[in-house]
């Protein structure tokens, strides 16, 4: 998958979580951001052999 796409979706999910009006929506968007972060780490590891800090625990 394209790294730029994943980075953009991760950012959108974080912004939507931040702007959510209710807890359920916020958690849903945070979950999406976490899933995108996991995919980003996988893609980056494939390219560099290392892990990124993207996707640190969201509170």
C-alpha positions in Angstrom: 0.0 0.0 0.0 1.2 3.6 -0.7 2.9 5.1 2.4 1.6 8.6 1.5 -2.0 7.3 1.5 -1.5 5.7 4.9 0.0 8.8 6.3 -2.8 11.0 5.0 -5.5 8.6 6.4 -3.7 8.5 9.7 -3.7 12.3 10.0 -7.3 12.6 9.0 -8.3 10.0 11.6 -6.4 11.9 14.3 -8.1 15.1 13.3 -11.5 13.6 13.3 -10.9 12.0 16.7 -9.9 15.4 18.0 -13.0 17.0 16.6 -15.5 14.2 17.6 -18.5 15.3 19.5 -18.9 12.0 21.5 -16.8 9.4 23.1 -17.8 6.6 20.8 -16.9 8.5 17.7 -13.6 9.6 19.2 -12.7 6.0 20.0 -13.7 4.8 16.6 -11.4 7.4 14.9 -8.6 6.6 17.3 -9.0 3.0 16.5 -8.7 3.8 12.8 -5.6 5.9 13.5 -4.0 3.1 15.4 -4.7 0.6 12.5 -3.2 3.0 10.0 -0.2 3.5 12.3 0.4 -0.3 12.4 0.3 -0.4 8.6 2.7 2.6 8.4 5.1 0.8 10.7 5.0 -2.3 8.6 5.6 -0.4 5.4 8.4 1.6 6.9 10.0 -1.5 8.3 9.9 -3.1 4.9 11.7 -0.1 3.4 14.2 0.6 6.2 14.3 -2.5 8.5 13.5 -0.3 11.5 10.4 0.9 13.4 8.8 4.3 13.5 7.3 6.3 16.4 4.1 6.8 14.5 1.3 5.1 16.2 2.4 5.6 19.8 -0.5 5.0 22.2 -3.3 7.5 21.8 -4.9 8.6 25.0 
